[in-house]
Amino acid sequence: MSRVAVFGAGYVGLVTGACLAELGHEILLLDVTDGSPTPRGDRAGRLAEAAAALECLQPSPGAGPGK
């Protein structure tokens, strides 16, 4: 499969990365911030989002194309 970089770890970027990973692509998810509050919350909130995204992007046992 392909290696894909997704820029932006907001709602669209997370879902896009997770869906592509589930299809078997290798995903690099990048989000650029200086640590200041974002429209969706403070730094602690962003860290929680990043942890959830990482969990979503971890391959599940038996995952792969068509599974």
URGICOR-V231155 format. One record per helix or strand. SS is the DSSP state (H for helix, E for strand). FROM is the first residue (numbers start at 1). LEN is the number of residues. If there is no record, write none. Layout:
BEGIN
ss	from	len
SS	FROM	LEN
SS	FROM	LEN
END
This chain:
BEGIN
ss	from	len
E	3	5
H	11	12
E	26	5
E	38	1
E	41	1
H	43	15
END
